[in-house]
Amino acid sequence: MNTATATPIRFPSSTRPQLHVVVDTEEEFDWSAPFSRENVSVTAIQDVPRLQNVLGPYGVRPTYVVDYPVASTPSSAGLLRDLAASGACEIGAHLHPWVSPPYSEAVSTKNSYACNLGFDLELDKILRLKEAIQAGMGVVPRVYKAGRYGFGPTTAEALEALDFDVDVSVNPRMDFSADGGPSFEDHRPEPSFFGKRRRLLELPCTTDYIGAARRIGAPLHRAASSPWLSRLHAVGVLARSGTLNKIMLSPEGNTLAEMQALTERLLQDGVRTFALTLHSPSLKPGCTMYVRTAAERDAFLVTIDRYCDFFFGRLGGVANTPAALHDQLQKGISR
């Protein structure tokens, strides 16, 4: 996203913090292996009710951003369709280009970022994904998330053309350029409006720095990540010493204490929207590096439960969804 054309959204200090849960709802694949069009298994979707059982008592309606294998497989599409019809969740779109038609591009790391495909192909893939979700789940998705955070200027143009209202692709403080992707290093974890002809909402992931040196977080973290300092595990040293730690509001690779500390720090900075994110394969043991056993899956869900208890209890937060926030802001309502 072009920060020069985006309009930041500021909330009054009296606004209660709101939690959005966004689930990258996708096929299972080996994250350490090359991308392949053959990986289309979606068995982990059957474990989605476990997450619903955690979130439901808090009134949280997660947004499942669904990719093509999930939308086009009757078993996974049916389960999510029934949840959405009951009002327990919302459905958005999630593009993994390598498993989404048309299959006209070479499968590569660079092309795994949809923003590198060119406007016409990116538009066509998002359109076909949207059509598959409508056909398989009976809903018109309003929320979009690019796989691997592959959002760029062509993505913004495509979403506007295809009548999406919300993007949730931006991951602040992250730089994927070494891998051929975009850089969001200068982005803050706050929502903004974008669009040339109408206002679309960007609700970014909640990622930022905590620690004594957070004000110079980007250059310091970049230096610590350089080849000669990475051999000394400088990033870990900074985190353990309390000097600098880059945290994402996600139970994948982040502790409950880290998620709480990030939330409290951002609240002090005036942030009022928080997006907790995870991948659906983490709900089934053995599908991601974050959840390898049933015990780890149970601990994973406990972390989500305890974070919700912290957010809605100690912080007095409220639950919201990206699409509902868009509508509230269009009407001039803040919660």
N, C-alpha and C positions, 0 to 999 in steps of 0.2 A: 504494500500500500504506500502511496505517495503521501508522506506526512505533510507536505506543503499544501495539498488539496483537501486533506481530511480536517474535519472540524471537531475538536475535542468536546466531550460532554462533561460538564461539571455538575455535581449534585450539591445541594445545600448540606451543611454540616449536620443538620438534624435528620437527614435521611438515614433510615436504618439500613445496615448492610444486607445485601441480597445475594443468595447463593444460587448459581446455575450449575447443574451437573450435565456435562456433555460427554457422551460415550462414543468413541470411534468404533463403530459397529461393523466388523469386517471379517474376512476369511482368516484362517490360521495359516501361518507360514513361518519358516525359519528366518528370523530377522538378521542372522549372520550370513545367510546364503544369498547368492545372486537372485534378482527378481525373476519370476517365472509366471507365465500365463496359466500354468497347470495347477497352481495352488488356489483352489476354489472351495475347499472344505469349510463348512460353517457350523460344525457340531457344537462349538462353544456357545452358540446362541441359546441352546437349551438350558444353559445355566443362568441366563438373564433373570429369571424369577428370584434367584438368590439375592441379586442386587436390589430388586424391587422390594423384597422383604425387609431390607435394611432401610431403604429410603422412604418407603410408604408411611411409616409411623410419624415421620417428620413433615409430611405433606410435600415432599420433594417429587416433582414430576420430571424425570430426566429427559433430555433430548437425545435420542439415539440417531446419530448421523450415520446413515446406512449406505454401504457401498454396493456395487453391482452384484457380486456373488450372493450377498445376503438378500437383496431385493428380488433376485431372479430364482432363488431356491424356495420352493413352496413351503417347506417345513419352517425355515427361519422367517420368511415373509409372513406366514400365517400367525406365528407366535407373536411377532411384533405388531401385526395388524390388530390382533385381538386386544393386546395391551393398550394400544392407542385408542381403539374404539371404546374401551372402558374408561378412558380419561386418565389412565395411570401414567402416561408418558406422551411425548411428542416425537415426531419422526422428521428427520432432516436428511440431507444428502451428503455423502462422503466419497470423493473420487480417488480411487486407486487406478491411475491410468493404465497400468500394465494388465489389469484384468477387466477393463471396461471397453466395450466396443465404441467406435470402430477400431480394429486392431491393425492400424496402418503404420504405426511408428515402430522403430526398433526398440526392443526392451533393453533399457540401460539405466544406469544410475541417474544420469542427467534427465532422461525422459520420465523418470519416476516423479519428477516435479512437473505438474501439469502446466505451470506457467512457462515452461520451456517448449511447449508443443506448437506454439503459434496459435493465433486467435481462432481460426476456423476449426482446427482439430480439437482444441480445448472446449470450445462452444459445443461441438457435436457430441463429445463425450459426456459433458454435463447434461445436455439435452436428453440423451439416451438413458442416462442414469435417472433423471427426473421422470421420464416416461415409464421406466421399469418400476420405480417406487409407486407411481400412480396405479399401474396395472396390478402389481403384486400386493399392495397394501391399502389401496383405495384412498390415499391421501395425497395432497399436493404439497411437496416439501417447500418450506419457506426459508429454511436455514441451511447454509452450505459450509462444509469444511473440506479444504483441500488436503488430500493425503500428503504426509510428510511436510505439511505446512507450506505446500507449493503454491502460494498466492502471489500474484503480481498484477501489473496494470491490465493485462489482457483478461485476467480472472475477474477483476472488478467490472470490466466492460461486459463480459459474458453474463455475470450475475444480474446486471441491470437489464440486459436484453431478455433474459429468461424469467424475469419477474420474481427473483428471490428478494427477500427483505433483509436478511441478516447473513453476515459472514462471521465465522468463528475460527478462522484459519491462522490469524496472526499470533505468533509466539514471541512476546517481547523479550528483549535482551539476548535473543538467540541469533546466531550467525551460521547459516547453512551454505554459505558461498563456496567454501572449500570443497564441498560435495556437489557443486553445480546448482545449488538452490538459492533462495533469497536470503537477505539479511534483515533481521528485525532488531538489530542491536540498539538502535536509537529509539525504539518504540517503548512507550510506557504501558503498564497493564491497566489502561483505562479505556472506556468505550469512546467511539467517535462516529460521526456521520461521514459518508462518502457517496460518490455518485455524481454524474454530470447532469442527468435529466430529472432524477428523483433521489430522495434521501434513503440510503441504505445504512443499516447499523453495522458497525464493526464491534463485536464483543470479543476481545482477545482472550487468549489463555492468560492465566494469572501466574506470571513468572517474573521474579525480580530478585534483587540482591538484599541480603540482610548482613549485619555485622558492622563493626566500627568504621570500616572503609567503604561503605556502600555508596557514598557520594562520588567516589572515583571507581565504581565497580567495573564498568566496561573496560577501561584501559588496563586496570590492574588484573582483571581476570584474563584479558587477552595476553598480557605479558606472562602470567603464570601458566598459560596454556601453550606457550611457545615450545618448540621441540627441546631446547636445551634445559628449560625449567621443568617441563613435564616429566623428564627422566628422574627429577628429584621429587616428584609428586607434589609440586608447589600448590596446585589447586586444593588438594586435600589438607595440606598444612595450613593454608589460609582458613579453610572451613573449620578445622578442629581448634584453631586458636581463637576463633570468634572474630577474626579480622574481616573475612568476606566469604559469603556462601551464596551461591545462586540456587534458588529453590523454585520448583514448579508446584503449584497446588494440585498435586496428584499423589495417590498412594503408591504409584509406581516409581520406586527409587527414592522416595522421600519419606522421612519418619513423621509420625504424628506431631512430635514436638517442633519439627521444622515447619510443617504446614501451619501450625498454630502461630509460631513466631512470625512467619511471613504475613499472615493475615493481620496480626496485631500491628505490625510495622506499617503495612499499607493503609490500615484504618487511620493511623496517626497522620499519614500523608494525605488523607482526604479521599482515598479510594472507597467506593461504595458498592461496586459490582465485583463479584468473585466467581470465577469459573473453575470448578473442580472437574478434571478430565481423567479419563482412563480408557483402555482398550478392551473391547468385549472379550478377546481371547484370554485376558488375564483372569476371567471368571472360571476358567477350566484349567485344572492343574496340568502342567506340562506344555502349555501352548505359548507361554512367554517366559522370559528370564526372570520376571518378577514373581511368578507363582508356579513353582515346580512341583509342589506336593499339595495334598489335601489340607495339611496343617498350615501351609503357607497361604492357601486360599482362605482358610478360616481367619487367619491373622489379618489378611488383606481386607476382608469385609469388616472385621472389628475396627480397623483403623478408620474406615469410612464412617462407621457408626459413631465412634468416639469424636471424630471431627465434627459430624453433624450435631452431636450433643453439645460440643463446645460452641459451635457457631450459633445455634438457635437458643442455647441456654445461656452461657456466659456472655455472649456478645449481643443477644437479643435480636438476632438476624431474622430475615424472612426468606422464604423460598420464592423463586421466580423462574421463568423460562426465557430464552433469548427472543422468541417470537412475541411473547407477552410484553417484554420490555420494549421492543420496537413499537408496539401499539401504544403503550403508555406514553412513550416519549413523543410519538406523533400527536398525541392528544394533549401534551403538556403536563402529563401526570408523573410525579415521582413518588416512590413509596417510602 
